[in-house]
Each structure stands twice: as C-alpha cells, then as structure tokens.
Amino acid sequence: MSLKVKTQENPAADFDFLPQEDGFLGLEGAEAPDPAAAAAWILPFGLERTVSYGGGAGEGPQAIIEASHQVELFDEWWWSEPVHDYGVATIAPTDLSVYQDMPMALAALEAQVGAMMDAGKFPLILGGEHGISPGAVKAVADRHPEGLTILHFDAHADLRDGYDGEHYSHAAALRRCLDFPQVRLVSVGIRNISDGEIPFCATEWQNDRVKIFWSCMRRAGWTAEDVAKAVGTGPVYISFDVDAFDAALMPATGTPEPGGLDWDDVMQVLLAVRKNNPQFVGADVVELAPIDGLHGCDFTVAKLCYRILSLCCGPMPAPPDWTGIRL
C-alpha cells in the first residue's frame, strides 16, 4: 500500500509514498513525519540498463531501504537522532521497464527530481546504475543557473564520451553531467581512468571544470580540507558511486576496484565540505549490487545515506565535549 501526497508548492505533481514503516529508516509512530512535512524525499530509481561487468544494481534501492531499518537513528556526531531535525519520506518505486531507452528514463527522472525540488524538498536518489545521474543533475542544474558543483565519489572517472555504443552509459555518467555548461566536477577516490578520457580531463582541468583527488594520493598528497576548498560554498550535488570504497569493504558493486577509500576517508571529506557550509541541493547513491549473505555491504550503504542526509539537511554536527569526539 502507498500513500498519495499532492504538494502545495507544485499541485500538478502527485507522488505515491511508501508507508513510513516500509520506507527509508523504517520510522514508526511519532517518529514518522507526514511526507509533506519531511525535508528530504527518497526516490528509489533502480535502473540497470548499461552495466558492463557485474549486474544487480537494479536491486540496490530495495536492499538499501531494507538495511536502513537496522541503522541506529542515534548518531554520535550529533549526539542525537538527527533525522528528527529534518524528516524523511520515501517515494514508492515505479516500473522502470516502461522506458524504452536511456533518454526516456533520464527524462522521467529529471521530471521527478524537478518536481521534488519545486516542492522545496532535498532529493536523494537511490540507484541503480550510475548512468542515472545526468537525469537528476539536469533538474538540479536547471534550477541553479549560477553554477553547480558535483562532489563525486567513485573509483572511475566516468568521463568517457559513451561506451559500448551507449551515449548515456554508466561509464559516461559524469561526462554527460558536464554537458551542462554551469556544472563543474570535484571527484574523489578515482583510481581507474581510460586513455581516451585523458585529453578531455586535461582540458576541463585547465578550464577549472574538473578537479580529481586521486585515491593513491589520499595518504600524503591531499587532505579532506583540500577537497572542501575545491568544492567551495555554492550549490553542491553529491554523486556517490559505492565502488569509491575499497573492494575489500564494498565487493557488492558491478565494477569493484582495489586501492579505494575506507569509511573514515569518506566521512572526513563529507565533514570538511559540510564545515564550509555550502548549499546542498541533492544527492544520489548508486551501484550497490547486493550479494546474498553480504548484508554488511547493504548496511554500509544505508548508513552512508543516513549520514549524507543528516549532513545535507540537518544542523552542523556538535557532540558534547565530554564524549571525546573531535570533529
């Protein structure tokens, strides 16, 4: 069963919502806000159309939602349950097989994300393959003509101009986002790039549209504060491919890579960016391909989503001094 909510800000946009106990974090009773009052809306979009190695990303959204029911709402960074400062609601997933090709699917996602933003909500899209990101980014970028920075976590640069004959391939996700002239890119954790991507990357680096923080340099070459400085304080969209994590931590993904980020690497970057107080305008988390018996991967991604939401929609983290936590 789903609940239908018509937004006051955009009366033409109807959304079907999962009951809160079935949605992200599994909120119940007094903990569960009315969807219209929630600041963040979760959109499952398990499109799996252009994957080129391991499959299963289409099952990612449901695995994240189910695992989120096991995530403790209390977070030591805030020394509280930060979800109550903003509230979440989860849009019911729809049948994506009706979209005959990638452009149709991306146009549908663009329309949904645009309606969410017009309703004053923070959109978090759960993929699905990384090829969905341009659809969401198009909606966000259109509403921020002054400029949009994508904070991109990934093992791969995703700057190919298409792959295996598909212009909108997951391997071209960020190249397609850079088709929008007001978008710039700050990538973290990259450790796989093709020879053909190098000329484009070099040109856009010189144009200050692309900045890459290579995974191999994370111990001595750059700091989280360096990433935060590159991101700046303007509108920021987070695109997180879970293969940014090291393959030992995140084997449940279609294109795992060794030499990646660990949990603390990611958290340090997110916190440093948050401390600069940018305008967070949306996010996607993509490429979880669940593996039976490895529920720890699902849980890790669910907790990542909760932390991203709290950093983007909640107050600045502020644990009490006596905890010993230094942020």
C-alpha positions as a Markdown table, in Angstrom:
| # | Residue | x | y | z |
|---|---|---|---|---|
| 1 | Met | 0.0 | 0.0 | 0.0 |
| 2 | Ser | 1.2 | 3.5 | -0.8 |
| 3 | Leu | 0.1 | 7.0 | 0.2 |
| 4 | Lys | -0.5 | 9.7 | -2.3 |
| 5 | Val | 0.6 | 13.3 | -1.5 |
| 6 | Lys | -0.1 | 16.4 | -3.6 |
| 7 | Thr | 2.5 | 19.1 | -2.9 |
| 8 | Gln | 1.2 | 22.5 | -2.1 |
| 9 | Glu | 4.0 | 24.2 | -4.0 |
| 10 | Asn | 3.5 | 22.2 | -7.1 |
| 11 | Pro | -0.1 | 20.9 | -7.2 |
| 12 | Ala | 0.3 | 19.2 | -10.5 |
| 13 | Ala | 3.0 | 16.8 | -9.1 |
| 14 | Asp | 1.5 | 13.8 | -7.4 |
| 15 | Phe | 3.7 | 11.4 | -5.5 |
| 16 | Asp | 2.9 | 7.9 | -4.2 |
| 17 | Phe | 4.8 | 7.3 | -0.9 |
| 18 | Leu | 5.6 | 4.1 | 0.9 |
| 19 | Pro | 4.2 | 3.8 | 4.4 |
| 20 | Gln | 6.9 | 5.2 | 6.7 |
| 21 | Glu | 7.5 | 1.9 | 8.4 |
| 22 | Asp | 8.3 | 0.4 | 4.9 |
| 23 | Gly | 10.4 | 3.4 | 3.8 |
| 24 | Phe | 13.9 | 4.5 | 4.4 |
| 25 | Leu | 14.9 | 4.1 | 8.1 |
| 26 | Gly | 11.6 | 2.4 | 8.9 |
| 27 | Leu | 10.2 | 5.2 | 11.0 |
| 28 | Glu | 7.1 | 4.4 | 13.0 |
| 29 | Gly | 4.5 | 6.2 | 15.2 |
| 30 | Ala | 5.5 | 9.6 | 16.4 |
| 31 | Glu | 8.9 | 9.3 | 14.7 |
| 32 | Ala | 7.4 | 9.3 | 11.3 |
| 33 | Pro | 6.6 | 12.8 | 9.8 |
| 34 | Asp | 3.9 | 13.3 | 7.3 |
| 35 | Pro | 5.6 | 13.2 | 3.9 |
| 36 | Ala | 4.5 | 16.8 | 3.1 |
| 37 | Ala | 6.4 | 17.9 | 6.3 |
| 38 | Ala | 9.6 | 16.0 | 5.6 |
| 39 | Ala | 12.5 | 18.0 | 4.3 |
| 40 | Ala | 14.1 | 15.1 | 2.4 |
| 41 | Trp | 12.4 | 12.8 | -0.1 |
| 42 | Ile | 14.0 | 9.5 | -1.0 |
| 43 | Leu | 13.5 | 8.3 | -4.6 |
| 44 | Pro | 14.3 | 4.7 | -5.5 |
| 45 | Phe | 15.3 | 4.5 | -9.1 |
| 46 | Gly | 16.8 | 1.1 | -9.7 |
| 47 | Leu | 17.6 | 1.4 | -13.4 |
| 48 | Glu | 20.0 | -1.2 | -14.7 |
| 49 | Arg | 20.4 | -0.7 | -18.5 |
| 50 | Thr | 24.0 | -0.1 | -19.4 |
| 51 | Val | 26.0 | -2.1 | -16.9 |
| 52 | Ser | 29.2 | -3.6 | -18.4 |
| 53 | Tyr | 30.5 | -6.1 | -15.9 |
| 54 | Gly | 28.7 | -7.4 | -12.8 |
| 55 | Gly | 24.9 | -6.9 | -12.6 |
| 56 | Gly | 22.5 | -6.5 | -9.8 |
| 57 | Ala | 22.4 | -2.7 | -9.4 |
| 58 | Gly | 18.7 | -2.7 | -10.1 |
| 59 | Glu | 18.2 | -4.4 | -6.7 |
| 60 | Gly | 20.2 | -1.8 | -4.9 |
| 61 | Pro | 17.4 | 0.6 | -3.8 |
| 62 | Gln | 15.3 | -2.1 | -2.1 |
| 63 | Ala | 18.4 | -3.5 | -0.4 |
| 64 | Ile | 19.3 | -0.1 | 0.9 |
| 65 | Ile | 15.8 | 0.6 | 2.3 |
| 66 | Glu | 15.6 | -2.8 | 4.0 |
| 67 | Ala | 19.1 | -2.4 | 5.5 |
| 68 | Ser | 18.2 | 1.1 | 6.7 |
| 69 | His | 15.7 | -0.4 | 9.1 |
| 70 | Gln | 18.7 | -1.7 | 11.1 |
| 71 | Val | 20.5 | 1.6 | 11.2 |
| 72 | Glu | 20.6 | 3.2 | 14.6 |
| 73 | Leu | 18.9 | 6.6 | 14.4 |
| 74 | Phe | 21.2 | 8.0 | 17.1 |
| 75 | Asp | 24.4 | 9.4 | 15.6 |
| 76 | Glu | 27.4 | 10.2 | 17.7 |
| 77 | Trp | 28.4 | 13.2 | 15.5 |
| 78 | Trp | 25.2 | 15.0 | 16.6 |
| 79 | Trp | 24.8 | 13.1 | 19.9 |
| 80 | Ser | 21.1 | 12.9 | 19.0 |
| 81 | Glu | 18.8 | 11.3 | 16.4 |
| 82 | Pro | 19.4 | 13.9 | 13.6 |
| 83 | Val | 16.6 | 12.6 | 11.4 |
| 84 | His | 14.1 | 14.3 | 13.6 |
| 85 | Asp | 15.6 | 17.7 | 12.7 |
| 86 | Tyr | 14.6 | 17.3 | 9.1 |
| 87 | Gly | 12.4 | 14.2 | 8.4 |
| 88 | Val | 12.4 | 11.8 | 5.5 |
| 89 | Ala | 9.7 | 10.2 | 3.3 |
| 90 | Thr | 10.2 | 7.6 | 0.6 |
| 91 | Ile | 8.5 | 7.7 | -2.7 |
| 92 | Ala | 7.1 | 4.3 | -3.9 |
| 93 | Pro | 9.2 | 2.8 | -6.7 |
| 94 | Thr | 7.7 | 2.5 | -10.1 |
| 95 | Asp | 8.1 | 0.1 | -13.0 |
| 96 | Leu | 11.1 | 1.3 | -15.0 |
| 97 | Ser | 10.7 | -1.2 | -17.8 |
| 98 | Val | 8.3 | 1.2 | -19.5 |
| 99 | Tyr | 11.2 | 3.4 | -20.5 |
| 100 | Gln | 12.4 | 2.1 | -23.9 |
| 101 | Asp | 15.9 | 3.7 | -23.7 |
| 102 | Met | 18.2 | 5.7 | -21.5 |
| 103 | Pro | 17.0 | 9.1 | -22.8 |
| 104 | Met | 13.4 | 8.3 | -21.8 |
| 105 | Ala | 14.4 | 7.0 | -18.4 |
| 106 | Leu | 16.6 | 10.1 | -17.8 |
| 107 | Ala | 13.8 | 12.4 | -18.8 |
| 108 | Ala | 11.4 | 10.7 | -16.4 |
| 109 | Leu | 14.0 | 11.0 | -13.6 |
| 110 | Glu | 14.6 | 14.7 | -14.4 |
| 111 | Ala | 10.9 | 15.4 | -14.2 |
| 112 | Gln | 10.5 | 13.7 | -10.8 |
| 113 | Val | 13.6 | 15.3 | -9.3 |
| 114 | Gly | 12.5 | 18.7 | -10.6 |
| 115 | Ala | 9.0 | 18.3 | -9.0 |
| 116 | Met | 10.7 | 17.3 | -5.7 |
| 117 | Met | 12.8 | 20.4 | -5.8 |
| 118 | Asp | 9.9 | 22.6 | -6.8 |
| 119 | Ala | 8.1 | 21.3 | -3.7 |
| 120 | Gly | 11.1 | 22.5 | -1.6 |
| 121 | Lys | 12.5 | 19.1 | -0.9 |
| 122 | Phe | 16.0 | 17.7 | -0.8 |
| 123 | Pro | 16.1 | 14.8 | -3.3 |
| 124 | Leu | 18.1 | 11.7 | -2.5 |
| 125 | Ile | 18.0 | 9.2 | -5.4 |
| 126 | Leu | 18.9 | 5.6 | -4.8 |
| 127 | Gly | 20.2 | 3.8 | -7.8 |
| 128 | Gly | 20.5 | 1.8 | -9.8 |
| 129 | Glu | 23.4 | 2.3 | -12.1 |
| 130 | His | 25.5 | 5.5 | -12.3 |
| 131 | Gly | 24.0 | 6.3 | -15.7 |
| 132 | Ile | 21.0 | 7.8 | -14.0 |
| 133 | Ser | 22.9 | 10.7 | -12.5 |
| 134 | Pro | 22.7 | 13.1 | -15.6 |
| 135 | Gly | 18.9 | 13.0 | -15.3 |
| 136 | Ala | 18.9 | 14.1 | -11.7 |
| 137 | Val | 21.7 | 16.6 | -12.3 |
| 138 | Lys | 19.9 | 18.2 | -15.2 |
| 139 | Ala | 16.9 | 19.0 | -13.0 |
| 140 | Val | 19.2 | 20.5 | -10.3 |
| 141 | Ala | 21.4 | 22.4 | -12.7 |
| 142 | Asp | 18.4 | 24.0 | -14.4 |
| 143 | Arg | 17.3 | 25.4 | -11.1 |
| 144 | His | 20.8 | 26.7 | -10.4 |
| 145 | Pro | 22.0 | 28.6 | -13.5 |
| 146 | Glu | 24.5 | 30.4 | -11.3 |
| 147 | Gly | 26.6 | 27.2 | -11.2 |
| 148 | Leu | 26.5 | 23.7 | -9.6 |
| 149 | Thr | 29.4 | 21.7 | -8.2 |
| 150 | Ile | 29.2 | 17.9 | -8.2 |
| 151 | Leu | 31.0 | 16.3 | -5.4 |
| 152 | His | 31.7 | 12.9 | -6.9 |
| 153 | Phe | 32.9 | 9.8 | -5.1 |
| 154 | Asp | 33.9 | 7.0 | -7.4 |
| 155 | Ala | 36.6 | 4.5 | -8.4 |
| 156 | His | 36.2 | 5.5 | -12.0 |
| 157 | Ala | 36.4 | 9.0 | -13.7 |
| 158 | Asp | 33.3 | 8.2 | -15.8 |
| 159 | Leu | 34.4 | 10.8 | -18.4 |
| 160 | Arg | 34.1 | 8.6 | -21.5 |
| 161 | Asp | 32.1 | 10.0 | -24.3 |
| 162 | Gly | 29.9 | 6.9 | -24.3 |
| 163 | Tyr | 30.8 | 3.2 | -24.0 |
| 164 | Asp | 29.8 | 0.1 | -25.9 |
| 165 | Gly | 27.8 | 2.2 | -28.3 |
| 166 | Glu | 25.7 | 3.8 | -25.5 |
| 167 | His | 26.0 | 7.6 | -25.2 |
| 168 | Tyr | 24.4 | 7.6 | -21.8 |
| 169 | Ser | 26.5 | 4.7 | -20.4 |
| 170 | His | 27.3 | 4.4 | -16.7 |
| 171 | Ala | 31.0 | 4.9 | -17.9 |
| 172 | Ala | 30.0 | 8.3 | -19.3 |
| 173 | Ala | 27.9 | 9.5 | -16.3 |
| 174 | Leu | 29.9 | 12.5 | -15.3 |
| 175 | Arg | 30.8 | 13.4 | -18.9 |
| 176 | Arg | 27.1 | 13.7 | -19.6 |
| 177 | Cys | 26.7 | 15.8 | -16.5 |
| 178 | Leu | 29.4 | 18.1 | -17.8 |
| 179 | Asp | 27.3 | 18.6 | -21.0 |
| 180 | Phe | 25.5 | 21.2 | -18.9 |
| 181 | Pro | 27.7 | 24.3 | -19.0 |
| 182 | Gln | 27.1 | 25.5 | -15.5 |
| 183 | Val | 28.3 | 22.3 | -13.9 |
| 184 | Arg | 31.8 | 21.7 | -12.5 |
| 185 | Leu | 33.1 | 18.5 | -11.0 |
| 186 | Val | 35.2 | 17.6 | -8.0 |
| 187 | Ser | 36.0 | 13.8 | -8.0 |
| 188 | Val | 37.4 | 11.9 | -5.0 |
| 189 | Gly | 38.8 | 8.3 | -4.9 |
| 190 | Ile | 39.5 | 7.9 | -8.6 |
| 191 | Arg | 41.8 | 5.1 | -9.5 |
| 192 | Asn | 40.6 | 4.0 | -12.9 |
| 193 | Ile | 40.6 | 6.2 | -16.0 |
| 194 | Ser | 41.0 | 5.3 | -19.7 |
| 195 | Asp | 43.5 | 6.7 | -22.1 |
| 196 | Gly | 40.7 | 8.2 | -24.1 |
| 197 | Glu | 39.4 | 10.2 | -21.1 |
| 198 | Ile | 42.7 | 12.0 | -20.5 |
| 199 | Pro | 42.5 | 14.8 | -23.2 |
| 200 | Phe | 39.0 | 15.8 | -22.1 |
| 201 | Cys | 40.0 | 15.6 | -18.4 |
| 202 | Ala | 43.1 | 17.7 | -19.0 |
| 203 | Thr | 41.2 | 20.4 | -21.0 |
| 204 | Glu | 38.5 | 20.7 | -18.4 |
| 205 | Trp | 41.0 | 20.7 | -15.6 |
| 206 | Gln | 42.6 | 23.8 | -17.2 |
| 207 | Asn | 39.1 | 25.3 | -17.5 |
| 208 | Asp | 38.6 | 24.7 | -13.8 |
| 209 | Arg | 35.6 | 22.4 | -14.5 |
| 210 | Val | 37.3 | 19.2 | -13.4 |
| 211 | Lys | 39.3 | 18.5 | -10.3 |
| 212 | Ile | 40.4 | 15.0 | -9.3 |
| 213 | Phe | 41.7 | 13.8 | -6.0 |
| 214 | Trp | 43.3 | 10.5 | -6.8 |
| 215 | Ser | 42.9 | 7.7 | -4.4 |
| 216 | Cys | 46.6 | 6.8 | -4.5 |
| 217 | Met | 47.4 | 10.3 | -3.1 |
| 218 | Arg | 44.9 | 10.2 | -0.2 |
| 219 | Arg | 47.5 | 9.4 | 2.5 |
| 220 | Ala | 50.1 | 12.1 | 1.6 |
| 221 | Gly | 49.0 | 14.1 | -1.4 |
| 222 | Trp | 45.7 | 15.7 | -0.4 |
| 223 | Thr | 43.6 | 16.3 | 2.7 |
| 224 | Ala | 39.8 | 16.5 | 3.2 |
| 225 | Glu | 40.2 | 20.2 | 3.7 |
| 226 | Asp | 41.7 | 20.4 | 0.2 |
| 227 | Val | 38.6 | 18.7 | -1.2 |
| 228 | Ala | 36.4 | 21.1 | 0.7 |
| 229 | Lys | 38.2 | 24.1 | -0.7 |
| 230 | Ala | 37.8 | 22.8 | -4.2 |
| 231 | Val | 34.1 | 22.2 | -3.7 |
| 232 | Gly | 33.5 | 25.7 | -2.3 |
| 233 | Thr | 30.3 | 27.1 | -0.8 |
| 234 | Gly | 28.0 | 27.3 | -3.8 |
| 235 | Pro | 25.3 | 24.8 | -4.7 |
| 236 | Val | 26.6 | 21.2 | -4.3 |
| 237 | Tyr | 25.2 | 18.0 | -5.5 |
| 238 | Ile | 26.7 | 14.7 | -4.2 |
| 239 | Ser | 27.0 | 11.8 | -6.5 |
| 240 | Phe | 28.3 | 8.7 | -4.7 |
| 241 | Asp | 29.2 | 5.5 | -6.6 |
| 242 | Val | 29.7 | 2.9 | -3.9 |
| 243 | Asp | 32.7 | 1.5 | -5.7 |
| 244 | Ala | 34.6 | 4.5 | -4.4 |
| 245 | Phe | 35.0 | 2.3 | -1.3 |
| 246 | Asp | 37.9 | -0.2 | -1.5 |
| 247 | Ala | 36.8 | -3.5 | -3.0 |
| 248 | Ala | 37.5 | -5.3 | 0.3 |
| 249 | Leu | 34.9 | -3.1 | 2.0 |
| 250 | Met | 32.5 | -3.0 | -0.9 |
| 251 | Pro | 32.6 | -6.1 | -3.1 |
| 252 | Ala | 28.8 | -5.7 | -3.7 |
| 253 | Thr | 29.1 | -3.5 | -6.8 |
| 254 | Gly | 29.4 | -4.0 | -10.5 |
| 255 | Thr | 32.9 | -2.8 | -11.1 |
| 256 | Pro | 34.9 | -3.1 | -7.8 |
| 257 | Glu | 38.4 | -1.7 | -7.7 |
| 258 | Pro | 41.2 | -2.3 | -5.2 |
| 259 | Gly | 43.1 | 0.7 | -3.6 |
| 260 | Gly | 39.9 | 2.6 | -2.7 |
| 261 | Leu | 38.6 | 4.7 | 0.2 |
| 262 | Asp | 37.7 | 3.5 | 3.6 |
| 263 | Trp | 34.7 | 4.7 | 5.7 |
| 264 | Asp | 36.8 | 7.2 | 7.6 |
| 265 | Asp | 38.3 | 8.7 | 4.4 |
| 266 | Val | 34.8 | 9.4 | 3.1 |
| 267 | Met | 33.5 | 10.7 | 6.4 |
| 268 | Gln | 36.4 | 13.1 | 6.7 |
| 269 | Val | 35.7 | 14.6 | 3.3 |
| 270 | Leu | 32.0 | 14.9 | 3.8 |
| 271 | Leu | 32.5 | 16.6 | 7.2 |
| 272 | Ala | 35.1 | 19.0 | 5.8 |
| 273 | Val | 32.8 | 20.0 | 3.0 |
| 274 | Arg | 29.9 | 20.5 | 5.5 |
| 275 | Lys | 32.0 | 22.7 | 7.7 |
| 276 | Asn | 32.3 | 25.2 | 4.8 |
| 277 | Asn | 28.5 | 25.5 | 4.9 |
| 278 | Pro | 27.7 | 25.0 | 1.2 |
| 279 | Gln | 24.2 | 24.9 | -0.2 |
| 280 | Phe | 23.5 | 21.2 | -0.6 |
| 281 | Val | 20.8 | 20.7 | -3.3 |
| 282 | Gly | 20.6 | 17.0 | -3.9 |
| 283 | Ala | 22.4 | 13.6 | -3.9 |
| 284 | Asp | 22.4 | 10.2 | -5.5 |
| 285 | Val | 23.9 | 6.9 | -4.2 |
| 286 | Val | 24.4 | 4.3 | -6.9 |
| 287 | Glu | 25.8 | 1.0 | -8.0 |
| 288 | Leu | 25.1 | -1.2 | -4.9 |
| 289 | Ala | 24.7 | -4.7 | -6.4 |
| 290 | Pro | 23.6 | -6.8 | -3.4 |
| 291 | Ile | 25.2 | -10.2 | -2.8 |
| 292 | Asp | 23.3 | -12.8 | -0.8 |
| 293 | Gly | 24.9 | -13.2 | 2.6 |
| 294 | Leu | 26.9 | -10.0 | 2.4 |
| 295 | His | 24.4 | -7.8 | 4.2 |
| 296 | Gly | 27.2 | -5.7 | 5.6 |
| 297 | Cys | 27.5 | -4.0 | 2.2 |
| 298 | Asp | 23.8 | -3.1 | 2.2 |
| 299 | Phe | 24.1 | -1.8 | 5.7 |
| 300 | Thr | 27.2 | 0.3 | 5.0 |
| 301 | Val | 25.4 | 2.0 | 2.1 |
| 302 | Ala | 22.3 | 2.6 | 4.1 |
| 303 | Lys | 24.3 | 4.2 | 6.9 |
| 304 | Leu | 26.1 | 6.3 | 4.3 |
| 305 | Cys | 22.8 | 7.5 | 3.0 |
| 306 | Tyr | 21.7 | 8.5 | 6.5 |
| 307 | Arg | 24.9 | 10.3 | 7.2 |
| 308 | Ile | 24.7 | 12.2 | 3.8 |
| 309 | Leu | 21.1 | 13.2 | 4.6 |
| 310 | Ser | 22.0 | 14.4 | 8.1 |
| 311 | Leu | 25.0 | 16.4 | 6.8 |
| 312 | Cys | 23.0 | 18.0 | 4.0 |
| 313 | Cys | 19.7 | 18.6 | 5.8 |
| 314 | Gly | 20.4 | 18.7 | 9.5 |
| 315 | Pro | 22.3 | 21.0 | 11.8 |
| 316 | Met | 26.1 | 21.2 | 12.0 |
| 317 | Pro | 27.4 | 18.1 | 13.9 |
| 318 | Ala | 28.2 | 19.1 | 17.5 |
| 319 | Pro | 28.9 | 16.3 | 20.0 |
| 320 | Pro | 29.3 | 17.4 | 23.6 |
| 321 | Asp | 32.9 | 17.9 | 24.8 |
| 322 | Trp | 32.8 | 15.0 | 27.3 |
| 323 | Thr | 32.4 | 12.4 | 24.5 |
| 324 | Gly | 36.0 | 12.9 | 23.4 |
| 325 | Ile | 34.8 | 13.1 | 19.8 |
| 326 | Arg | 36.7 | 15.8 | 17.9 |
| 327 | Leu | 35.1 | 16.9 | 14.6 |
